[in-house]
Amino acid sequence: MIRLPATLQAWGSTAFETILCQEVAALGIDELPLQQGLTQGSHALDDRLHIIHLSSRVTAQGLVIRIGIYFTSVVAGCNCADDPTPIDTLDEYCVAELRIDTGSALTTIALAPD
């Protein structure tokens, strides 16, 4: 269960974007849809997350926020001595949509629909 209470509390303030990005980045790989957002690698990493606020709006159900997520991935090989797969990280980007219930701060996060 994901909750973003600080983001909800900051809604409408000048600190909203900063708090949103910090709170989302703290979720990490287990809560963010990074693996589903891969375009180059086979395994998402969360060691260099960078979150940007793209848009937000209020609906009857709560806040709907679109964010851009910059992260890295790797192409996993067998780690054998003769494995030709490089261990370099790849830059990735995806857009996610957060839906925050204004009563409870319960949040769902999924890749944004096109």
N, CA, C and O atoms as CSV, one atom per row, in Angstrom:
chain,resi,resn,atom,element,x,y,z
A,1,MET,N,N,0.830,-1.163,0.000
A,1,MET,CA,C,0.000,0.000,0.000
A,1,MET,C,C,0.889,1.247,0.000
A,1,MET,O,O,1.720,1.433,0.889
A,2,ILE,N,N,0.703,2.071,-0.986
A,2,ILE,CA,C,1.498,3.289,-1.123
A,2,ILE,C,C,0.696,4.462,-0.584
A,2,ILE,O,O,-0.487,4.616,-0.888
A,3,ARG,N,N,1.350,5.278,0.213
A,3,ARG,CA,C,0.741,6.512,0.708
A,3,ARG,C,C,1.735,7.632,0.485
A,3,ARG,O,O,2.933,7.468,0.715
A,4,LEU,N,N,1.233,8.771,0.035
A,4,LEU,CA,C,2.059,9.959,-0.163
A,4,LEU,C,C,1.471,11.127,0.634
A,4,LEU,O,O,0.984,12.092,0.044
A,5,PRO,N,N,1.511,11.048,1.963
A,5,PRO,CA,C,0.876,12.083,2.789
A,5,PRO,C,C,1.546,13.459,2.680
A,5,PRO,O,O,0.857,14.479,2.707
A,6,ALA,N,N,2.857,13.499,2.558
A,6,ALA,CA,C,3.540,14.790,2.464
A,6,ALA,C,C,3.186,15.494,1.156
A,6,ALA,O,O,3.023,16.714,1.125
A,7,THR,N,N,3.070,14.725,0.086
A,7,THR,CA,C,2.686,15.293,-1.205
A,7,THR,C,C,1.273,15.849,-1.122
A,7,THR,O,O,1.015,16.961,-1.584
A,8,LEU,N,N,0.370,15.097,-0.546
A,8,LEU,CA,C,-1.012,15.551,-0.400
A,8,LEU,C,C,-1.076,16.814,0.457
A,8,LEU,O,O,-1.798,17.754,0.123
A,9,GLN,N,N,-0.339,16.840,1.539
A,9,GLN,CA,C,-0.340,18.005,2.418
A,9,GLN,C,C,0.250,19.235,1.724
A,9,GLN,O,O,-0.164,20.360,2.007
A,10,ALA,N,N,1.204,19.036,0.827
A,10,ALA,CA,C,1.854,20.150,0.139
A,10,ALA,C,C,1.062,20.661,-1.067
A,10,ALA,O,O,1.417,21.682,-1.657
A,11,TRP,N,N,-0.014,19.951,-1.434
A,11,TRP,CA,C,-0.804,20.344,-2.609
A,11,TRP,C,C,-1.193,21.820,-2.505
A,11,TRP,O,O,-1.706,22.264,-1.479
A,12,GLY,N,N,-0.945,22.567,-3.574
A,12,GLY,CA,C,-1.295,23.981,-3.616
A,12,GLY,C,C,-0.230,24.908,-3.067
A,12,GLY,O,O,-0.357,26.127,-3.180
A,13,SER,N,N,0.817,24.355,-2.474
A,13,SER,CA,C,1.886,25.200,-1.926
A,13,SER,C,C,3.035,25.310,-2.929
A,13,SER,O,O,3.085,24.574,-3.915
A,14,THR,N,N,3.933,26.216,-2.671
A,14,THR,CA,C,5.097,26.391,-3.544
A,14,THR,C,C,6.075,25.223,-3.414
A,14,THR,O,O,6.920,25.025,-4.286
A,15,ALA,N,N,5.965,24.457,-2.341
A,15,ALA,CA,C,6.869,23.322,-2.117
A,15,ALA,C,C,6.336,22.026,-2.726
A,15,ALA,O,O,6.985,20.986,-2.615
A,16,PHE,N,N,5.175,22.068,-3.363
A,16,PHE,CA,C,4.538,20.855,-3.859
A,16,PHE,C,C,5.447,20.018,-4.756
A,16,PHE,O,O,5.624,18.825,-4.507
A,17,GLU,N,N,6.023,20.619,-5.789
A,17,GLU,CA,C,6.851,19.853,-6.734
A,17,GLU,C,C,8.049,19.219,-6.054
A,17,GLU,O,O,8.368,18.059,-6.316
A,18,THR,N,N,8.710,19.955,-5.194
A,18,THR,CA,C,9.882,19.432,-4.493
A,18,THR,C,C,9.511,18.250,-3.607
A,18,THR,O,O,10.185,17.220,-3.626
A,19,ILE,N,N,8.455,18.395,-2.839
A,19,ILE,CA,C,8.033,17.324,-1.931
A,19,ILE,C,C,7.552,16.116,-2.714
A,19,ILE,O,O,7.868,14.982,-2.352
A,20,LEU,N,N,6.794,16.337,-3.782
A,20,LEU,CA,C,6.345,15.245,-4.643
A,20,LEU,C,C,7.534,14.443,-5.159
A,20,LEU,O,O,7.565,13.219,-5.030
A,21,CYS,N,N,8.496,15.122,-5.732
A,21,CYS,CA,C,9.642,14.427,-6.328
A,21,CYS,C,C,10.456,13.677,-5.270
A,21,CYS,O,O,10.911,12.562,-5.523
A,22,GLN,N,N,10.640,14.265,-4.107
A,22,GLN,CA,C,11.386,13.596,-3.038
A,22,GLN,C,C,10.639,12.370,-2.525
A,22,GLN,O,O,11.236,11.312,-2.324
A,23,GLU,N,N,9.345,12.515,-2.315
A,23,GLU,CA,C,8.571,11.407,-1.750
A,23,GLU,C,C,8.461,10.249,-2.738
A,23,GLU,O,O,8.528,9.086,-2.340
A,24,VAL,N,N,8.293,10.560,-4.023
A,24,VAL,CA,C,8.208,9.499,-5.035
A,24,VAL,C,C,9.561,8.812,-5.205
A,24,VAL,O,O,9.617,7.586,-5.302
A,25,ALA,N,N,10.639,9.568,-5.243
A,25,ALA,CA,C,11.971,8.971,-5.395
A,25,ALA,C,C,12.294,8.040,-4.234
A,25,ALA,O,O,13.007,7.052,-4.413
A,26,ALA,N,N,11.781,8.341,-3.057
A,26,ALA,CA,C,12.039,7.501,-1.887
A,26,ALA,C,C,11.328,6.152,-1.977
A,26,ALA,O,O,11.687,5.222,-1.255
A,27,LEU,N,N,10.328,6.030,-2.849
A,27,LEU,CA,C,9.617,4.751,-2.987
A,27,LEU,C,C,10.524,3.664,-3.542
A,27,LEU,O,O,10.492,2.526,-3.072
A,28,GLY,N,N,11.326,4.006,-4.533
A,28,GLY,CA,C,12.262,3.041,-5.096
A,28,GLY,C,C,11.630,2.053,-6.062
A,28,GLY,O,O,10.469,2.179,-6.452
A,29,ILE,N,N,12.418,1.088,-6.427
A,29,ILE,CA,C,12.083,0.147,-7.499
A,29,ILE,C,C,10.902,-0.768,-7.174
A,29,ILE,O,O,10.197,-1.205,-8.083
A,30,ASP,N,N,10.680,-1.061,-5.911
A,30,ASP,CA,C,9.605,-1.978,-5.552
A,30,ASP,C,C,8.218,-1.370,-5.739
A,30,ASP,O,O,7.251,-2.101,-5.949
A,31,GLU,N,N,8.110,-0.068,-5.666
A,31,GLU,CA,C,6.814,0.597,-5.752
A,31,GLU,C,C,6.581,1.320,-7.081
A,31,GLU,O,O,5.434,1.583,-7.440
A,32,LEU,N,N,7.625,1.637,-7.799
A,32,LEU,CA,C,7.499,2.367,-9.061
A,32,LEU,C,C,7.455,1.403,-10.245
A,32,LEU,O,O,8.047,0.326,-10.179
A,33,PRO,N,N,6.767,1.769,-11.322
A,33,PRO,CA,C,6.638,0.869,-12.477
A,33,PRO,C,C,7.847,0.936,-13.422
A,33,PRO,O,O,7.688,1.036,-14.639
A,34,LEU,N,N,9.038,0.879,-12.854
A,34,LEU,CA,C,10.246,1.016,-13.671
A,34,LEU,C,C,10.451,-0.182,-14.586
A,34,LEU,O,O,10.793,-0.012,-15.756
A,35,GLN,N,N,10.250,-1.368,-14.081
A,35,GLN,CA,C,10.457,-2.561,-14.904
A,35,GLN,C,C,9.521,-2.552,-16.113
A,35,GLN,O,O,9.917,-2.948,-17.210
A,36,GLN,N,N,8.290,-2.104,-15.916
A,36,GLN,CA,C,7.330,-2.040,-17.021
A,36,GLN,C,C,7.660,-0.920,-18.001
A,36,GLN,O,O,7.227,-0.957,-19.153
A,37,GLY,N,N,8.420,0.069,-17.557
A,37,GLY,CA,C,8.754,1.201,-18.398
A,37,GLY,C,C,10.054,1.064,-19.166
A,37,GLY,O,O,10.485,2.012,-19.822
A,38,LEU,N,N,10.686,-0.096,-19.096
A,38,LEU,CA,C,11.963,-0.305,-19.792
A,38,LEU,C,C,11.814,-0.182,-21.305
A,38,LEU,O,O,10.826,-0.636,-21.881
A,39,THR,N,N,12.797,0.431,-21.934
A,39,THR,CA,C,12.836,0.495,-23.400
A,39,THR,C,C,14.138,-0.064,-23.960
A,39,THR,O,O,14.206,-0.396,-25.143
A,40,GLN,N,N,15.181,-0.172,-23.122
A,40,GLN,CA,C,16.482,-0.623,-23.620
A,40,GLN,C,C,17.044,-1.818,-22.856
A,40,GLN,O,O,17.534,-2.769,-23.465
A,41,GLY,N,N,16.978,-1.775,-21.543
A,41,GLY,CA,C,17.579,-2.816,-20.718
A,41,GLY,C,C,16.603,-3.925,-20.379
A,41,GLY,O,O,15.465,-3.947,-20.848
A,42,SER,N,N,17.077,-4.842,-19.552
A,42,SER,CA,C,16.207,-5.939,-19.127
A,42,SER,C,C,15.917,-5.903,-17.627
A,42,SER,O,O,15.012,-6.591,-17.156
A,43,HIS,N,N,16.683,-5.101,-16.870
A,43,HIS,CA,C,16.451,-4.963,-15.437
A,43,HIS,C,C,16.589,-3.501,-15.037
A,43,HIS,O,O,17.618,-2.869,-15.278
A,44,ALA,N,N,15.533,-2.976,-14.421
A,44,ALA,CA,C,15.545,-1.585,-13.967
A,44,ALA,C,C,16.360,-1.448,-12.688
A,44,ALA,O,O,16.393,-2.355,-11.857
A,45,LEU,N,N,17.011,-0.312,-12.544
A,45,LEU,CA,C,17.772,0.026,-11.341
A,45,LEU,C,C,17.183,1.301,-10.755
A,45,LEU,O,O,16.636,2.127,-11.486
A,46,ASP,N,N,17.288,1.466,-9.455
A,46,ASP,CA,C,16.773,2.694,-8.853
A,46,ASP,C,C,17.863,3.487,-8.127
A,46,ASP,O,O,17.573,4.288,-7.239
A,47,ASP,N,N,19.103,3.257,-8.511
A,47,ASP,CA,C,20.194,3.940,-7.824
A,47,ASP,C,C,20.353,5.404,-8.251
A,47,ASP,O,O,20.979,6.184,-7.534
A,48,ARG,N,N,19.798,5.788,-9.403
A,48,ARG,CA,C,19.915,7.173,-9.874
A,48,ARG,C,C,18.546,7.670,-10.360
A,48,ARG,O,O,18.413,8.092,-11.509
A,49,LEU,N,N,17.553,7.622,-9.506
A,49,LEU,CA,C,16.223,8.094,-9.876
A,49,LEU,C,C,16.180,9.611,-9.915
A,49,LEU,O,O,16.746,10.287,-9.056
A,50,HIS,N,N,15.501,10.130,-10.920
A,50,HIS,CA,C,15.246,11.566,-10.989
A,50,HIS,C,C,13.795,11.721,-11.421
A,50,HIS,O,O,13.399,11.237,-12.481
A,51,ILE,N,N,13.017,12.390,-10.604
A,51,ILE,CA,C,11.587,12.546,-10.843
A,51,ILE,C,C,11.319,13.989,-11.249
A,51,ILE,O,O,11.872,14.918,-10.662
A,52,ILE,N,N,10.463,14.174,-12.261
A,52,ILE,CA,C,10.034,15.518,-12.629
A,52,ILE,C,C,8.504,15.555,-12.671
A,52,ILE,O,O,7.856,14.596,-13.091
A,53,HIS,N,N,7.959,16.653,-12.239
A,53,HIS,CA,C,6.509,16.861,-12.239
A,53,HIS,C,C,6.110,17.370,-13.626
A,53,HIS,O,O,6.644,18.372,-14.101
A,54,LEU,N,N,5.180,16.683,-14.263
A,54,LEU,CA,C,4.731,17.085,-15.592
A,54,LEU,C,C,3.403,17.832,-15.552
A,54,LEU,O,O,3.256,18.872,-16.194
A,55,SER,N,N,2.438,17.309,-14.803
A,55,SER,CA,C,1.144,17.974,-14.701
A,55,SER,C,C,0.377,17.408,-13.514
A,55,SER,O,O,0.706,16.344,-12.990
A,56,SER,N,N,-0.636,18.132,-13.107
A,56,SER,CA,C,-1.506,17.641,-12.043
A,56,SER,C,C,-2.868,18.291,-12.181
A,56,SER,O,O,-3.011,19.400,-12.696
A,57,ARG,N,N,-3.866,17.557,-11.701
A,57,ARG,CA,C,-5.229,18.082,-11.727
A,57,ARG,C,C,-6.014,17.433,-10.592
A,57,ARG,O,O,-5.638,16.386,-10.065
A,58,VAL,N,N,-7.109,18.084,-10.237
A,58,VAL,CA,C,-7.986,17.566,-9.202
A,58,VAL,C,C,-9.213,16.968,-9.877
A,58,VAL,O,O,-9.799,17.575,-10.773
A,59,THR,N,N,-9.594,15.776,-9.437
A,59,THR,CA,C,-10.816,15.136,-9.911
A,59,THR,C,C,-11.697,14.855,-8.699
A,59,THR,O,O,-11.308,15.130,-7.564
A,60,ALA,N,N,-12.864,14.315,-8.941
A,60,ALA,CA,C,-13.760,13.959,-7.832
A,60,ALA,C,C,-13.144,12.888,-6.940
A,60,ALA,O,O,-13.466,12.812,-5.754
A,61,GLN,N,N,-12.261,12.060,-7.498
A,61,GLN,CA,C,-11.634,10.984,-6.738
A,61,GLN,C,C,-10.349,11.413,-6.033
A,61,GLN,O,O,-9.885,10.698,-5.145
A,62,GLY,N,N,-9.769,12.529,-6.388
A,62,GLY,CA,C,-8.535,12.983,-5.756
A,62,GLY,C,C,-7.605,13.664,-6.737
A,62,GLY,O,O,-8.049,14.222,-7.740
A,63,LEU,N,N,-6.326,13.618,-6.451
A,63,LEU,CA,C,-5.307,14.216,-7.312
A,63,LEU,C,C,-4.846,13.220,-8.363
A,63,LEU,O,O,-4.656,12.038,-8.075
A,64,VAL,N,N,-4.669,13.707,-9.579
A,64,VAL,CA,C,-4.079,12.907,-10.647
A,64,VAL,C,C,-2.836,13.658,-11.093
A,64,VAL,O,O,-2.914,14.791,-11.568
A,65,ILE,N,N,-1.699,13.015,-10.934
A,65,ILE,CA,C,-0.408,13.663,-11.193
A,65,ILE,C,C,0.378,12.837,-12.187
A,65,ILE,O,O,0.506,11.622,-12.035
A,66,ARG,N,N,0.906,13.497,-13.207
A,66,ARG,CA,C,1.793,12.837,-14.167
A,66,ARG,C,C,3.219,13.239,-13.839
A,66,ARG,O,O,3.520,14.413,-13.624
A,67,ILE,N,N,4.092,12.237,-13.803
A,67,ILE,CA,C,5.500,12.487,-13.524
A,67,ILE,C,C,6.361,11.816,-14.588
A,67,ILE,O,O,5.970,10.805,-15.173
A,68,GLY,N,N,7.514,12.380,-14.827
A,68,GLY,CA,C,8.529,11.744,-15.649
A,68,GLY,C,C,9.550,11.119,-14.720
A,68,GLY,O,O,9.950,11.717,-13.722
A,69,ILE,N,N,9.963,9.918,-15.056
A,69,ILE,CA,C,10.936,9.214,-14.219
A,69,ILE,C,C,12.163,8.886,-15.070
A,69,ILE,O,O,12.081,8.120,-16.029
A,70,TYR,N,N,13.283,9.471,-14.707
A,70,TYR,CA,C,14.562,9.114,-15.316
A,70,TYR,C,C,15.208,8.074,-14.409
A,70,TYR,O,O,15.265,8.253,-13.193
A,71,PHE,N,N,15.688,6.998,-14.997
A,71,PHE,CA,C,16.327,5.939,-14.228
A,71,PHE,C,C,17.297,5.194,-15.136
A,71,PHE,O,O,17.440,5.542,-16.308
A,72,THR,N,N,17.948,4.197,-14.618
A,72,THR,CA,C,18.890,3.423,-15.413
A,72,THR,C,C,18.482,1.953,-15.407
A,72,THR,O,O,17.704,1.500,-14.568
A,73,SER,N,N,19.038,1.227,-16.374
A,73,SER,CA,C,18.797,-0.211,-16.457
A,73,SER,C,C,20.076,-0.883,-16.912
A,73,SER,O,O,21.039,-0.226,-17.308
A,74,VAL,N,N,20.067,-2.190,-16.850
A,74,VAL,CA,C,21.170,-2.989,-17.365
A,74,VAL,C,C,20.587,-4.120,-18.201
A,74,VAL,O,O,19.433,-4.513,-18.032
A,75,VAL,N,N,21.407,-4.626,-19.098
A,75,VAL,CA,C,21.069,-5.841,-19.828
A,75,VAL,C,C,21.751,-6.960,-19.067
A,75,VAL,O,O,22.979,-7.030,-19.015
A,76,ALA,N,N,20.957,-7.824,-18.483
A,76,ALA,CA,C,21.521,-8.880,-17.643
A,76,ALA,C,C,22.073,-10.001,-18.500
A,76,ALA,O,O,21.397,-10.503,-19.399
A,77,GLY,N,N,23.292,-10.386,-18.218
A,77,GLY,CA,C,23.923,-11.522,-18.877
A,77,GLY,C,C,24.156,-12.619,-17.856
A,77,GLY,O,O,23.609,-12.577,-16.754
A,78,CYS,N,N,24.947,-13.577,-18.213
A,78,CYS,CA,C,25.184,-14.694,-17.293
A,78,CYS,C,C,26.351,-14.429,-16.349
A,78,CYS,O,O,26.622,-15.234,-15.459
A,79,ASN,N,N,27.049,-13.298,-16.537
A,79,ASN,CA,C,28.208,-12.942,-15.716
A,79,ASN,C,C,29.354,-13.941,-15.842
A,79,ASN,O,O,30.181,-14.061,-14.938
A,80,CYS,N,N,29.399,-14.646,-16.943
A,80,CYS,CA,C,30.515,-15.552,-17.196
A,80,CYS,C,C,31.703,-14.747,-17.724
A,80,CYS,O,O,31.530,-13.645,-18.245
A,81,ALA,N,N,32.870,-15.285,-17.591
A,81,ALA,CA,C,34.073,-14.581,-18.028
A,81,ALA,C,C,34.042,-14.268,-19.518
A,81,ALA,O,O,34.586,-13.247,-19.938
A,82,ASP,N,N,33.416,-15.125,-20.329
A,82,ASP,CA,C,33.391,-14.884,-21.764
A,82,ASP,C,C,32.067,-14.276,-22.241
A,82,ASP,O,O,31.787,-14.268,-23.440
A,83,ASP,N,N,31.250,-13.766,-21.309
A,83,ASP,CA,C,29.977,-13.147,-21.667
A,83,ASP,C,C,30.256,-11.814,-22.364
A,83,ASP,O,O,30.886,-10.937,-21.773
A,84,PRO,N,N,29.799,-11.646,-23.611
A,84,PRO,CA,C,30.072,-10.404,-24.339
A,84,PRO,C,C,29.164,-9.249,-23.931
A,84,PRO,O,O,29.352,-8.132,-24.414
A,85,THR,N,N,28.187,-9.482,-23.059
A,85,THR,CA,C,27.258,-8.434,-22.662
A,85,THR,C,C,27.972,-7.438,-21.764
A,85,THR,O,O,28.529,-7.822,-20.736
A,86,PRO,N,N,27.963,-6.156,-22.140
A,86,PRO,CA,C,28.620,-5.158,-21.286
A,86,PRO,C,C,27.823,-4.943,-19.998
A,86,PRO,O,O,26.617,-5.187,-19.951
A,87,ILE,N,N,28.506,-4.490,-18.973
A,87,ILE,CA,C,27.876,-4.258,-17.688
A,87,ILE,C,C,27.462,-2.788,-17.556
A,87,ILE,O,O,27.053,-2.362,-16.477
A,88,ASP,N,N,27.559,-2.037,-18.602
A,88,ASP,CA,C,27.216,-0.621,-18.567
A,88,ASP,C,C,25.734,-0.424,-18.295
A,88,ASP,O,O,24.898,-1.254,-18.654
A,89,THR,N,N,25.434,0.693,-17.652
A,89,THR,CA,C,24.038,1.041,-17.427
A,89,THR,C,C,23.503,1.812,-18.631
A,89,THR,O,O,24.254,2.452,-19.367
A,90,LEU,N,N,22.195,1.733,-18.809
A,90,LEU,CA,C,21.518,2.411,-19.913
A,90,LEU,C,C,20.553,3.435,-19.329
A,90,LEU,O,O,19.914,3.186,-18.307
A,91,ASP,N,N,20.453,4.583,-19.982
A,91,ASP,CA,C,19.520,5.603,-19.526
A,91,ASP,C,C,18.110,5.257,-19.985
A,91,ASP,O,O,17.899,4.867,-21.133
A,92,GLU,N,N,17.153,5.402,-19.085
A,92,GLU,CA,C,15.753,5.083,-19.363
A,92,GLU,C,C,14.880,6.255,-18.930
A,92,GLU,O,O,15.285,7.086,-18.117
A,93,TYR,N,N,13.680,6.306,-19.488
A,93,TYR,CA,C,12.699,7.330,-19.119
A,93,TYR,C,C,11.309,6.761,-19.329
A,93,TYR,O,O,11.053,6.078,-20.320
A,94,CYS,N,N,10.422,7.040,-18.407
A,94,CYS,CA,C,9.019,6.672,-18.582
A,94,CYS,C,C,8.149,7.735,-17.924
A,94,CYS,O,O,8.618,8.525,-17.104
A,95,VAL,N,N,6.888,7.737,-18.296
A,95,VAL,CA,C,5.918,8.655,-17.711
A,95,VAL,C,C,4.933,7.816,-16.901
A,95,VAL,O,O,4.397,6.822,-17.391
A,96,ALA,N,N,4.705,8.229,-15.664
A,96,ALA,CA,C,3.793,7.510,-14.779
A,96,ALA,C,C,2.682,8.450,-14.325
A,96,ALA,O,O,2.823,9.673,-14.329
A,97,GLU,N,N,1.588,7.835,-13.938
A,97,GLU,CA,C,0.457,8.591,-13.423
A,97,GLU,C,C,0.181,8.149,-11.999
A,97,GLU,O,O,0.045,6.958,-11.717
A,98,LEU,N,N,0.100,9.119,-11.112
A,98,LEU,CA,C,-0.213,8.867,-9.714
A,98,LEU,C,C,-1.640,9.324,-9.459
A,98,LEU,O,O,-2.053,10.387,-9.922
A,99,ARG,N,N,-2.383,8.522,-8.726
A,99,ARG,CA,C,-3.729,8.900,-8.297
A,99,ARG,C,C,-3.735,8.842,-6.780
A,99,ARG,O,O,-3.608,7.774,-6.181
A,100,ILE,N,N,-3.886,10.022,-6.167
A,100,ILE,CA,C,-3.826,10.137,-4.717
A,100,ILE,C,C,-5.224,10.445,-4.181
A,100,ILE,O,O,-5.831,11.450,-4.553
A,101,ASP,N,N,-5.724,9.585,-3.315
A,101,ASP,CA,C,-7.002,9.811,-2.658
A,101,ASP,C,C,-6.821,10.935,-1.647
A,101,ASP,O,O,-5.957,10.846,-0.774
A,102,THR,N,N,-7.622,11.990,-1.753
A,102,THR,CA,C,-7.433,13.153,-0.887
A,102,THR,C,C,-7.843,12.903,0.565
A,102,THR,O,O,-7.464,13.669,1.452
A,103,GLY,N,N,-8.597,11.864,0.812
A,103,GLY,CA,C,-8.982,11.564,2.184
A,103,GLY,C,C,-7.964,10.751,2.941
A,103,GLY,O,O,-7.761,10.959,4.137
A,104,SER,N,N,-7.317,9.822,2.251
A,104,SER,CA,C,-6.425,8.878,2.931
A,104,SER,C,C,-4.968,8.941,2.489
A,104,SER,O,O,-4.101,8.348,3.131
A,105,ALA,N,N,-4.695,9.644,1.417
A,105,ALA,CA,C,-3.361,9.711,0.794
A,105,ALA,C,C,-2.947,8.391,0.158
A,105,ALA,O,O,-1.803,8.250,-0.274
A,106,LEU,N,N,-3.869,7.409,0.091
A,106,LEU,CA,C,-3.566,6.163,-0.615
A,106,LEU,C,C,-3.327,6.491,-2.084
A,106,LEU,O,O,-4.056,7.276,-2.691
A,107,THR,N,N,-2.292,5.873,-2.636
A,107,THR,CA,C,-1.840,6.243,-3.962
A,107,THR,C,C,-1.663,5.017,-4.845
A,107,THR,O,O,-1.136,3.992,-4.413
A,108,THR,N,N,-2.109,5.139,-6.083
A,108,THR,CA,C,-1.803,4.120,-7.087
A,108,THR,C,C,-0.848,4.759,-8.086
A,108,THR,O,O,-0.954,5.941,-8.413
A,109,ILE,N,N,0.077,3.952,-8.554
A,109,ILE,CA,C,1.058,4.429,-9.525
A,109,ILE,C,C,1.111,3.410,-10.661
A,109,ILE,O,O,1.256,2.208,-10.436
A,110,ALA,N,N,0.988,3.924,-11.887
A,110,ALA,CA,C,1.057,3.066,-13.080
A,110,ALA,C,C,1.657,3.868,-14.211
A,110,ALA,O,O,1.671,5.098,-14.173
A,111,LEU,N,N,2.153,3.172,-15.220
A,111,LEU,CA,C,2.592,3.874,-16.412
A,111,LEU,C,C,1.435,4.678,-16.952
A,111,LEU,O,O,0.298,4.207,-16.947
A,112,ALA,N,N,1.705,5.883,-17.417
A,112,ALA,CA,C,0.650,6.758,-17.933
A,112,ALA,C,C,0.140,6.213,-19.262
A,112,ALA,O,O,0.919,5.748,-20.094
A,113,PRO,N,N,-1.163,6.274,-19.451
A,113,PRO,CA,C,-1.699,5.867,-20.760
A,113,PRO,C,C,-1.264,6.879,-21.809
A,113,PRO,O,O,-1.096,8.061,-21.510
A,114,ASP,N,N,-1.086,6.421,-23.012
A,114,ASP,CA,C,-0.630,7.328,-24.092
A,114,ASP,C,C,-1.663,8.335,-24.468
A,114,ASP,O,O,-1.429,9.159,-25.352
